[in-house]
């Protein structure tokens, strides 16, 4: 899903999945995602994880299915 009219599109890469404009895991503090500490805070600038279609679909299904956010993060970690 994309929102081409978004003033920030593409915030990461063309053809990204925009189902999660803001990451529900922020701040994950997991450098494997591409994120890092920057200017005293966690920067997601180089993380594309939640914008991958396979990850976004899994997250949406899990969250709408009532899974706890911690459990969903554990599932996402296995995809890293």
C-alpha positions as CSV (number, residue, x, y, z in Angstrom):
1,X,0.0,0.0,0.0
2,X,1.4,3.4,-1.0
3,X,0.2,6.9,-0.4
4,X,1.8,8.7,-3.4
5,X,0.4,12.1,-2.3
6,X,2.3,12.0,1.0
7,X,4.7,14.9,1.2
8,X,7.4,12.5,2.5
9,X,7.0,9.8,-0.2
10,X,9.2,8.0,-0.7
11,X,10.6,8.4,2.8
12,X,12.8,5.3,2.3
13,X,12.5,3.8,-1.2
14,X,10.1,3.8,-4.2
15,X,7.5,1.0,-4.1
16,X,7.6,0.8,-0.3
17,X,4.7,-0.4,1.7
18,X,3.3,2.6,3.6
19,X,0.9,0.7,5.9
20,X,3.1,1.7,8.8
21,X,4.0,5.3,8.3
22,X,5.4,5.4,11.8
23,X,7.1,2.4,13.3
24,X,5.2,0.8,16.1
25,X,8.5,-0.5,17.4
26,X,10.2,2.9,17.7
27,X,12.7,3.1,19.2
28,X,13.8,-0.5,18.6
29,X,17.5,0.2,19.3
30,X,18.4,-2.7,17.0
31,X,21.3,-1.8,14.7
32,X,20.5,-4.7,12.4
33,X,17.5,-2.8,11.1
34,X,19.7,0.0,9.7
35,X,18.7,2.4,12.5
36,X,21.3,4.0,14.8
37,X,21.9,6.5,17.5
38,X,22.2,10.0,16.0
39,X,22.2,13.4,17.6
40,X,21.2,12.0,21.0
41,X,18.2,10.0,19.7
42,X,17.4,6.9,17.7
43,X,17.3,7.5,14.0
44,X,15.3,5.2,11.6
45,X,16.5,7.0,8.5
46,X,18.3,3.9,7.0
47,X,15.7,1.4,8.3
48,X,13.4,0.0,5.6
49,X,12.1,-3.0,7.7
50,X,8.5,-2.0,8.3
51,X,8.2,-0.8,4.7
52,X,9.0,-4.2,3.2
53,X,5.7,-5.6,1.9
54,X,6.2,-9.0,3.5
55,X,7.0,-7.5,6.9
56,X,4.2,-5.0,6.8
57,X,1.7,-7.7,5.9
58,X,2.8,-10.0,8.7
59,X,2.7,-7.1,11.2
60,X,-0.7,-6.0,10.2
61,X,-2.1,-9.5,10.4
62,X,-0.5,-10.1,13.8
63,X,-1.6,-6.8,15.3
64,X,-5.1,-7.0,14.0
65,X,-5.2,-10.5,15.2
66,X,-4.6,-9.3,18.8
67,X,-0.9,-10.2,19.2
68,X,1.0,-8.2,21.7
69,X,3.5,-5.7,20.2
70,X,6.4,-7.5,21.9
71,X,5.5,-10.8,20.3
72,X,5.2,-9.2,16.9
73,X,8.7,-7.6,17.3
74,X,10.0,-11.1,18.1
75,X,8.6,-12.4,14.8
76,X,10.0,-9.4,13.0
77,X,13.5,-10.0,14.5
78,X,13.5,-13.5,12.9
79,X,13.2,-11.8,9.5
80,X,16.3,-9.6,10.0
